[in-house]
Amino acid sequence: MTCVRLFRVQIAAGAALGAATFGAPATAADLALKSPAARAVYSWTGFYVGAHVGYGDGTLGPGTNPILEQGVFFPPTITGGIGGFQVGYNKEFANRFVLGVEADATFTGPTDLPRRVLGPFNSSIDYVGTLRGRAGYSFGTWMPYVTGGFAWGHSQVRINDAAGEVISEPGQYQTGWTVGAGAEFAVSGNWTAKVEYDYVDLSRRTLGLNDFGMPGVSIDPRIHLLKFGLNYQFGDSPWSATPTRTALPESSDWSVHGQTTLLPQTYPSFRSPYAGTNSLPGAGQLQQTWTTTAFLGVRLWEGGEFYFNPETAQGFGLNGTLGLAGFSNGEAQKAGAPFPKIRPQRYYFKQTFGFGGEQEDVADGPNQIAGKRDIDRLTLVVGRFAVGDFFDGNSYAKDPRADFMNWAMWASAAYDFPADLPGYTRGAVVELNRKDWAVRAGVFQVPNAPNSDVLVFDTGGAVVEFEGRYSIFDQPGKLRVGVFGNRGNTGNYRQALAIEDANPGLDINDVMAGIRKDNLKYGFYLNGEQQIAKDVGLFGRLSWNDGQNEILSFTDVDRSVSGGLSIKGSRWGRANDTIGIGGAINGLSSAHRDYLAAGGLGLLIGDGALNYSPERIFETYYAYQVNKNLTLTADYQFITNPAYNADRGPVHIFSGRIHGEF
């Protein structure tokens, strides 16, 4: 129930953030005056909503054995990188003093697994909330301020078994106080930026561990937070289409967008005569995921752009994202959490070199700054991103927040693209674009072991993709052909099987872990899309990898074919609605099958035994656009032979999706 209450609070914050889209920059009224018009004075009065990121540190008290969270570019601490949301109201008086009130929630980073110090238990702080007063002084378009008030948070203790596996996670809420200072700056339109320091002191509470044969642990949080934030100012009429505050001119050199997606899934019980470590439970289950992402971009110079995408993610895929090779929820990360965790999912530099000639318009959008660019151009991207941001694109099946949800539908499933647990990597991409074709190539970091969250430089992955654009009977289409290769720390299926056959008493998963070394995985994909009539399109993918060594990053598929149909709703008076109908068939190499049949575990699957048959998936959805900012989706998936096992299933999966964007 605690998670549910927090979830409702976050949805309310996300809804408030989305409501910003109904606002438009205020413009000065035209005044017919004989004397020169007075210069507009910036006002801080009004409601605002926003988000922040930053870094924190502190202590949970002696003897608490705290978990260290990832600090990204900074050392890991008890909070690591932080991020969250805020909402508030300011009143500026005639003497330029500004008084206000602000509420916020700040979430911590994911666990830094390599630096985790195992013990009987580990303590952590999951999030901190505050309700504070603010007092500042306006210097026009910037305002220094002090702040302080009430604080609360949630702490947790993870009880570990002898092998280091978490067996229980009791938690508690703690209250206290906070004080801090900061400065806020008007930057463009109705946007302001701020930098703020907060000290948070929560009361000491003892969490009893008698049920686990241990004395209680006293958690006494003292936390330092440094926040960098953006706020959207509404003025005194927060839901008006024309905010009443005086705004600055809009800038064409930066872009701010956001999204929030809630995706619950459930399935009824299905036939399951046996189950293994990674099996989808036969009794049925309900899970949900929720993500919120900010898409921030700035133009640095002609052709040079920088993008930053902090994201909070909460919840779990069905069975903790285990049990299906073509997994049913594209939003389900392998690093699920009961409370939101913040990660800087993307931060990359993009440089475009135009060759002159014909140009095309670039619309303002997520990770896209409005303007014009040469059609003939060379583009270089360096930083952190998802491989799918630049490769294996498709107009009809690419985004689990907007179209198909199944992993085998929105991606070429046999492409084991390099990624950490949430699906991102670091690397470089270069693209040469012409009017009718493009060729792009990328090199990336890979995890240091299968399903690892640690990316390394000593091995790597590469992909080259050719994209051709054409028309058939004046209907546009695209064909993409990609070849890829990854070198990573993986084991060989046949070698593991041979060792286990010679020593039947050995566990094959221990054998596999012991023979991992620098191995190659290679393959290809074909990806096509074809409009067949206005608002009606077909898509299809075919992918294959060699299937000799372990999957490193994506999912347990060695060959896959998928395809389907996408129809817009213009024919029934709902032009922005979409119906999608599609299917996929996934398969394994013979070596991979034998490994699973012997009790081996893959990234997502492993029933302890295997009566092999290809995994077959049918998916259909209807996306109903409420308005330009909100879309509701109903989705159904029918999966036969889940995890390639003819002894289990079929499974009927029902999903809903609430997607907001601005």
Protein Blocks (a to p, Z undefined) as FASTA:
>chain_A
ZZmmmmmmmmmmmmmmmmmmmpccddddddddfbdcddddddfbdcddddddddddddeb
ehklpadddehjaccdfklpadddddddddddfkopacdddddddddddddfklpccdfb
dcddfbdcdddddddddehjaccdddddddddddddddddfkopafbdcddddddddddd
dddddfbhjbccdddddddddddddddfklnopacdddddddddddddddddebjmlkbc
bdfbdcddddfkbccddddddddddddddddfbccfklccfkbpadddddddddddddfb
ghiacdddddddedjdehhipaifbdcblklcfkbcfbdcdddfbacddddddeehjddd
ddddehiacddddfbdcdddeddddfklmgopafklobfklmcfbfklmpcfklccdddf
kopacddddddddfkbccddddddddfbehiabdcfkbccddddddddddeehiacdddd
dddddddddddfklmmmmmmmmmmbcfklmmmmmgccdddddddddddddfbehiacddd
ddddehlaccfklmccfbdcdddddddfklnopakbccddddddddddfklmmmmmnopa
cfkbcehiacddddddddddddddfblmbccdddddddehihhiakgccddddddddddd
ZZ
